[in-house]
Amino acid sequence: MLELMHRMPELGLKSVFECPLTILSDSSKRNNVTLELNPNSLTKVANVIFVDEPAGVGFSYATTYEGTKSSDSILALHSYQFLTKWVLEHPRFQNHQLYISGISYMGLLVPMVALEAYKGNEDGNQPQLNIKGYLIISPLTDKFIDFNSRVEYAHRFALISDDIYKVTKYNMCINMIMTRVACKACFDIVVIGVMFQSTKEACGGKYIYNNANNILCLSNLQRVDECISGINLENILEPLCDDADPEPPCVAATNVVIEDWANDEDVQKALHVREGTIETWKKNNETMHYYFEKNDTTCYSYDIFSTIVYHKQLVSRNCQVLIIRYHQYS
């Protein structure tokens, strides 16, 4: 199995399904990290190659300035090239069943890498890879669908209720009316009575990449943001923590422990990290770390918007696929 790492998951060293070791966040402190063997690790049943990519992620590095530049599409091609070169150097693994895996943003890249492997075999490239499928966990799939669906998801799971919409918008409108602020939209919304339907109608079901001239839609979305401002959007089951002063089980608190552990000299020697290649290990390389509507940087281009078409092509090739929506890491 090939595990592509664009960044480290929120808790632990790798995803809970694969990592042979887990950091116990509750009992770990800076310079005193407690590790635990993961009895459910995929390394119990499979050979796993963990790849930090592109250069600058994890312990990976480049020796030239040009080597620091990459993109989604380049990264997919490089991943396939890495696989073929690795198999050439380790031919005894060539006939082993191959699965590509990744988490979060790598949901855009993993299907592309798998498709490159299938196409390479079809074109007669050597060595032939015994590609069987791919596994993606909490994957980013489409940059419009995934982010746009958050509003309706919040409503369906009662994070934003009809009553909250009705009361918050009604009160805001009454205040405007009492202060003689002209607001035709307020009268409309009071009549409708349900803010979710108002927001859906005003925005036409499109909650991102909005028309700047659609004032009613933008106003409703602002109220939606206020309603969910106290919710941890990365995991709604966890509290919203203060990143400036994090405490367990907050993600930021675990990140501090992970970074201390990964920057320990003895740890890096045990992992065979080449001395002098990494000044300070960071869980996230913010230069490359993607967030909604982030533009390309000087070193990375986010040139893949959707991966749905690649999923369709892989399914037509009888590719085995496991997609897991998983929030809790440990």
N, C-alpha and C positions, 0 to 999 in steps of 0.2 A: 504494500500500500504506500502511496505517495501522499504525504500530508503537506499542503501548501500553506505557509504561514505569512500573512500580510501584516499581522500584528498579534500580540498575545491576547487570549481571551481574558475576560474580566477577573476571573478567579482561577488560581492554579496555574500550572505551567503550560498545559495544552488542554484540549477539551476533555471533559470528565470521561468520555467514552474511550479515549486513546492514551491519555497520559499515564505512564507507569508510576509517576510520583505525584503526590498532591500536597500543596502547602496548606497546613492547618492554620487558617487565618485567626481563629479565636485565641490560640495559644502561642502564636508567633509574634515576635517583637523585632524591632530593628536590631540587626547583628545577632539575633538569636532565633533562627528560623526552624520550625518543626516540620519535618517531612513525613509523609505516610505513604506506604505502598498502596497502589490502587488495585484491588483484586479484580476489577472489571475492565482492566486495561486491554485494548485490542492487541497490545504487544504479547499478550498471553497466547494468542491464536494466529498472529500474523507478523511478518517482518514489516516494520514501518520505517520509512525514510521521512524525517522531518526536514523540510526545506525552508529556510528563511529567505524570502525574496520579496521585492527586488533588492539590489544592493543598497545597504543603509537600514534594512529591517533586521531586527534581532542582532546576531553576530556577523551578518554578512557585510561585505565591504567591496569597494572597487579600487583598483590601482591607478585608474585614469579618470579624468573629469568626464569624458564621454561615457565611461562605464557607469556613472551615477544616474544617467538619464534613461528613462524607461516609460512604458505606458501599459495599459491593460492588454492590448493586442500583442505588443512585443513580449510582455511577460508570459503570455500563453504559449507563444512560439518557443521562447527560451526554456520553459518548463518541459515541453516535449523534447527539445534538443538535449536537455539535461538527462532525461530518462533514457534516451537512446545511447548516449555516451556512457551512462552508468551501467547499462546492461552489457555494453561492449567490454567494459572493464570487469564485470562480474557475470560472465556467461552462464554460470550455474543457476542464476535466478531467471533466465529468459523464459522458461516454460511455466514459471509460477504465475498464478492468476493475479492480475494487476487491477487495483481500484485506486482512483484518484479521490482525495478528500480535501475538505477545507471548511472554513467557518466564516460567517459574517460577509464581509466584502468579497471574500474569495468565492462566494456563490456566483459571482459574475465570471470568474476565471476558470473554475473547475470544469464546467461543461465544455468550455473552449479547448482546454487541454485534453480532455477525454476525446473530443471530436478530432483533434489533431492526431491523436494516436490511432483512431479508427481509419482516418483518411491516409495516414502514413502506411498502414498495413495494406489498404486497398490499392495504393500506388506502387506497392512492392518495395517500399523502403526497408533497408536493413539497419539494425536488426528488427525483426518483427516482434511487436509487443503483444503479450497475451492479455490485452485489455478486456475486462469483463464488465466494468461499470464504475459508478462514482457515488460518493457519500458527501452530502453537504448539510451543515448544521446551522440553523437560523440564517439562511442565506439571503443576501441581497440579490434580487432577481430582475427587477425592472425599476429604474429610478423614478418613474412616474407612478406606477401602480403601487409600489411598496410604500412610498411616502404619502401619496394621496389617500390611501385607505386608512390612515391613522384616525381621521376624524370619524368615519363611520364605525371603525373598530371601537373607538372610545365610547360612542353612543350605544352600540349593541351590547357592550359589556358594562354598561351603567356607570362608566367613568364620567360620562356627560349625560345626565338624565333629561327627559322632557321637562320635568318640573324645574330643574336648575336653569335650563334655557329660558323657560317661561318667566320665572321670577326675576332672574338677573336682568334680562332684556326689558321686561315690563317696568321694573323699578328705574332702570336707566332712562327709559323713555318718559316716564312720568316726571322725573327730575328735570328733563329737558323742557317738557311742556310747562311745568310750573315756573321755570325761569324764562319762559317765552322764547326758547330756542326753536327755530323752525326745524321740523324733522318729520317729513312725510313718511320716511321709512319706519319711524317709531309707531305711527298710527297703523301702518300696514302690519307691523309685527304684533302689536297688541291685538289686532283683529285675528291674526293667524293663531296666536297663543302658544305655539310650539316652536321653539327656536331652531331645533334641528331641521325641521322641515323648511323653515325660513332660510336657514343657511344653505341647505341643499338646493332650494329653488333659486336663491340669489346667486349662488356660485355655479349652478348648473352641474352639481356633482364634481366640480373641479376645484380642489382646495389648495393646490400649489400651482406655481407658474401663472398667477392670476393676472387678469386685466387690471392695470392700475387705475382705469377709469370706472371700474365697477365698485363704487364707494360702499354700497350696501353689503356686497360680499366681503370686502375688506373689513368693514366694521363688525360684521357678524363673526368673522374669523378671529378678530381681536378678542371678542368675548369668549370664544372657544378656548383660546390660549390662556385666558385668565382662569377659566374653569379647571383646566388641567395643569396649571402652573405648579401645584404642589405634588404632582405625581412623577415618579421616576419612570421616564419613558423607556429606558433600557430594560427595566424589569419592574412592572407595575406591582409585583408582590413584595418588593423591597422598599424601604423608606428612602425618601429623598434626602441625601446627606450633604453636609457642608464640606466641600472639597478642600477648603482652606484649613479645616481642623477635623479630619476624618477619624472616625472610630469604627472598629469592627461592629457589624459585618459589612460596613460600607466598602464599596469597590475601591475607592481611593485609598483607604487604609491598607487594603491588601496589596495595592500597587506599590506602595512604599516598601513593604516587606519584600515583594518580588524583586524590585530594583536593587535593594540592598544585597539580596542573595545572589543575583546575577552578576553584580559588580564585585563580588568577593573574589580575591585572587586565587584562592584554593579551588573554588567552584569552577572558575574559568580554566584552570589547569586540568581539572578532571574532565571538562568538556572539550579539551584540546583546542581551545580558542587561541589563535595565533597572537602572541604577545605584541602589543603595540598597534593592532589593527583597529581596535575599538577604544576610544577614550572613555566614554561613559555609556553603559547600556541603558536604554530607555524602553519601557514597555511599548510606547507608541512613538514612532517617528512622526512628529506633527507636520513635518514638511510634506509627507505623503499621506498621512492619515485622512481618510475621506469623511466628510460630513455633507449634509444636504446642501446642494447648490454650490459646492466648493468648485472654484475654477482650477484649471490646470496650473501647475507650479513650474518652476524652471527645470525641475528634475523629473516630473511625472505628469503624464497626460491621462485623464480619466475618459478614455475614448470609447468605452463600451457602455451604452445606455441601457440595453436590455439583453438578456440571455435566453429569452423564451424561444427564439428561433433555433438556438443550439439544442435546447432540450428536445424540441420536436424532431430534429434530425437524428439525435441519439436514440430516441424511442423507436424510430423507424429502423434502427440497426439492432433491435432487440437488446439494447444496452440495459443492464440492471441498475436501478436507481433507488437510493434511499435518501429521503429528505426529512430531516428532523427539525421541528420547531422546539428549541430547548433554551430555557432561560437560566436555570440554576447551575452555576459552575462552582466547583469546590476543589 
